[in-house]
Amino acid sequence: MFISIQGSGPARTGTKTGARTQPTSLLRLVAGEFAARVAAVWPEPHTAFLTAPAARRHLVCLGFAVGADVRALAAAILGARLRHVIPSVVAAAPAGLERVLGRLGEIAWDAEAYRLLLTLLARPAPAKALRHAPAVDVELVRRLAELPAPMEEAVRLARELTPEGFAVLCEAYEALRFRDGVNAAEAAAAGWARAGSVRALFEAVRDDLTPEPCAPPHPGTARLAPLATKAALREAARRYRNCLADRMPHAASGWSAFYEWAGPPGVVLEVARDHVFGWRLEEARLADNRAVPDPVRDEIMADLALMGVHVGRSGWQLDRLLREDVGRGYRLWPVEADVAEAFGEG
């Protein structure tokens, strides 16, 4: 926006008699909410401030943000070595502040953002991330501050997440803390920080939120084996090329259990709790969600019968049919239609 010029002599400060202390439009652009206070120290045309390097201008504004006596320090801020004057402006200044000041851009930040920057630089993980970032902007600082603490070094994820993504990530982190405790949540979030993309991040979060499946209601048969772990469900989803992995919450809650028919052809089955029948076949599919052929259906139903799993109309559907409008305003469909639907027809 403009070229910073290093002055060879001491910085001129103070308000002379008759000097105008109202900020110019250029100063308002560069110094933002601090423009009036800057003008009170460096009156119009504000040359010493406007021609100073960006790092020094940011230190001036940072000083105002933390309540430092900028007027008394003005000459040092613009003339002395940064590493020597920073401790006078920011008490207990965090390591790395000098390096980061030169990467904050040309325009002043707001006071809250400067204070957030100091907070992050005081913590090891975000401080390391900010020191190595090629550029540090207000949005990045705000985003890092919003992340769960173990993720504060995840600069790339912070830049890529939408505001809604931040909100749901933090909600998931708090949910994990509620269920498993602080240590488990922090360990999980440290792993999330290493995700290679937002998609991988949310996959990891969903996986950590989902417990292992409840014990299956039946150990299975020689040809029908339970998919009893998250790893088994994920691997089956890969082989069958379906959305089985998205059904893990059903298994974790105990609402559903999943089995694999050895085949050939292989079939994945979901059996669900039923208030009338106990357990009922909800769905059975070949790879790519194709329908199960008739001969295989008969074999599967025979094994399900051995396991005590009902195949047919659900208790909920039966409940709905037991109304006076059945046969009038509500059609009675055959049980065979429910069986066919469970195996992929219709």
N, C-alpha and C positions, 0 to 999 in steps of 0.2 A: 504494500500500500504506500509506503514511503521508505526512504533510505535512512538508516540510522547513522549518525555521524559521531564519532568519538571526539570530544573536545580535548584540546591540549592543555587548557588551563582549568582552574577550579570551577565547579558548577556554580552558577549565579542563582541565588535563591533570595527569598524575602520579598515583601511587598513595599514598593516605593510609594511616596506620597503622590497621589493622583493616578497610580497605576490601576488599570482595569482588571478586576479579579473575576469578572464573568467569563465562563468558558466559551471559547469559540466553537463553531460547528465541528471543526476538525478535532478539537479536543474532546467534544462530546462523543464523537465517533470512536476515537481511540481509547479514551479512558472510561467510557460507559458511565456507570452510576457513581464513579469517583471523580467525574470531571470537575464538579464545583470545588471539591477539596483540593484537587491538583491545582486548579487555577488560583486558589488562595495561597499556595506555596510558590507557584511559578506563574505570575500574572501574564496576561496577553502580551506578546504572542506565544507564550508558553514554550519558547524555543528550546530551553535546556531539557525539558521533559520530552517534547516531541521528537527531538533529534537523538535522544539517548537510545541505546540498544534495547530491543524488546525485553530482554531478560531484566534489565534495570527498571523499565516501566512496570513490568509485572511485579517486581519487588516493592515498588512504591504502592501499588494498589493492594498487594498482599498485606503490606504494613497497615494501610487503612482498615483492611478487613479484620485484622487481629487486634486493632486498637493501639498500634505503635505510635510514638510521637514522630510522625514523618517530617514535620517542619524542622525539628531539631536534628534529624538524621539526613535531611535532604542532600546536603553536599556530599556526605559519605556514600549515600546510596548511588548517586550518579557519578562519583569520582573514585571511590576507593575500590579495592579488589573485592569482588562479590563474596568470596569465602570469608573475608574479614568482617564485612558489614552485616551479613545475613544473621549472625547470632544476636546483633543489636536490634534487628527488626523483628525477628521471630524467636522468642525465648525457647530454648531447648529445640532448636530447629532440627528436623529429621535429616539424617544422612541422605544425600542424593538430591536435596532441594536445588542446589546450585546447578547441577546438570539438567534437571527437569525445567528450570526456569527458562532455559534457552530453547525449549521445544513447545512453548505454550501458544505460539502464534503471535500475531501483531496486535490483536484487539484484547482489551482488558476483559477479564471474567467478572462474574458477580461475586459478592462477598461469600455467599454460601459455598460456591464452587471452590474458591480458594481454601476455605476451611476444610472442605471435603478432601482436597488435595493433600493438605497437611496430615489429615487423619490417615489416609491411605499410605502416605510415605512413612508413617510411623509404624506400619505393620510390615513384616518381612516379605510376604508373598506379593501383595500389590506394589510395594516399593520396587521390588526386583522387576516386575512387569513394566512399570512406568519408566524406570531407568533405561530399559532396553527398547522401549517403544520409539520408533523414528519420529513420531509426532504425538503430542498429548493435547487433546482438546477437551472442552467442557463436557461434551456428550460422553466421551470415554470415561472420564472421571465419575460422572453421575452413574453410568452403567456399572462400573466396577464396584461402586459403593452399594449398589442395589443387589449385587450377587450375594449368595450365602458366603460367609467368611472363607471357607476352604476353597472357594472358586475365584478369589479376588485376583489371581494372576492370569485368568483365562481371557486375555485381551481380545483375541480373535472372536471367541464366542460372544463376548460382551458387545462387540461391534455388530455382530450378525443377528442377535436376538431382537425381536420386535418388543415394544413395550408390553404387549399382551403375553409374549413369551417369558419376559422377566417375571410378570405377575404370577403366572401359573408355575414357573420354576420355583419361586420362593414359597408358594403355597404347598407344593409337593415336598419341599425341604422341611417345612414346619410340620407337615403331616407325618413325615418320617421321624422327626424328633418326638412327636407325640406318641407314636406307636413303639419305637425302638429305643428312644433315648438319644441324648446329645452326642455321645461318642459314636454311635452307629450312624447317625445322620452326617456327622462331620467326615467320617471315613468314606461314606458313600459319595458325598459332595466332592471330596478330593479326587475320587475316580471320575466324576462327571467332568471335572475341569480338564481332563486329558482327552475328552471326546474330540474327534477330528472334524465334526460338523454339528450343526444344530440338530439335524436328523438323528445322528448317532447319540447326541446328548439326550434327547428325549426318549430314545429307545432305552438308554441306560437308566434313566430316571424311572420309566415305567417298570422296568425289570426289577429295580430295587424296591419299588412300592408294592410289587406283587409277591406275596409269600409263596412258598412251595405248595403244590396242590394238597388238598386234604387226602387222606387215605382213600383209595378206591373202595367202592362198596363190595366188590368181589375180586378175588385174586385172578379171575379169568379162567380160560380153558387152554387146551393145548394149542388152539389156533387163534385165540382171542386174548391178547396180552394188554394189561393196563399201561398207559403212558403216564407214569406216576411222578415225574419230576418236570421242572421247567425246562431242563436241558433236553429231556425226551420229547417234550411238546415242540420245542423250537426245531429240533432235528427232524421231526415228522413233518412240520410245516414246510421245511425246506424240500424234503423229498416229495411231498404231495402237492407242493406249489399252491398252497391255500392260505386262508387267514387264521389257521389254527392258533398261531402265536397270540393273536388278539383275543382269544377266548380264555387266556390264562386266568383272568380274574374270576371267571365262572368256576374253574377248577379250584382256585385258591379259597373261594368262599364255601366250597362244598356243594354248590348248586348243581354242578355238572361233574361228570367223570369221563375220561376219554380212553378209548381202547383202539388197538390196531389189529385188524384181521390179517393174518399172515399171507393169505392168498396162495397162489396167484388167482386173480389180481388182488393186490393189497387194498384194504379199505380202512379208513379212519371213521370211528363211531363216537358220537357224543350221547351219553345217557344222562338224563336229567331227573332231579327229584320230582316226585308227583304226589300230591296230597291224597290221592286215592290208591295208586298202584305202587307207591314206594319209589321205584325207579322205572323209567320209561325210555325207550329209544327216541331220541330227539332228532338225530340226523346221522346218515351214513353216506360217505362219498368216496369215489375213486380219486386218483390224482386229478388235478385241475378241476375239481368239483364235478366230475362226470357222474352220471347215475350208475347205480350198482345193477348189474344184469340179474335177471330172475333166478337162474340156478344158484348163484352166489347168495342171493337174498335168503333163499330157503335154508342154506347151510348156516348162515349167520343167525337167522331167527331160531334155529334149533339150539345153537349154543347159548343165545340170550335166554331162551327158556330154561336151560340148565342153571343159569345164573339168577333166575328169578326176575328178569327184566321184561317188562311189558312192552309189546309192540302193537301199536294201534292208537285209538283215540285217547287223548289225555284226560285226566280228571277235570281239568279246567274246561275243556271242550264239552265234556259230558255235563258239567254243571251249567254251561251256557244253554245247552239244548233242553234242559229240564225247565222250560218256560212255556207258558200257555200259548205263546205265538209260534211255537214250533209247528210246522206244517201249514201255517197261515202266512204270517209276515216273515218267518225265518225258516230257511230251508234245512231239512235234515239230509246231510250228506252221508254217504256210506263209509263205514270204517275202512274199507279198502283204499279209499282216497287218502286217508291219513297215512296208511302204510306206504303207499306209493310216494307220497310227498317226502316221507322220512328217508326214503332210499333215492331221492333225487328226481322223481318225475313230477311234472306239473309245475 
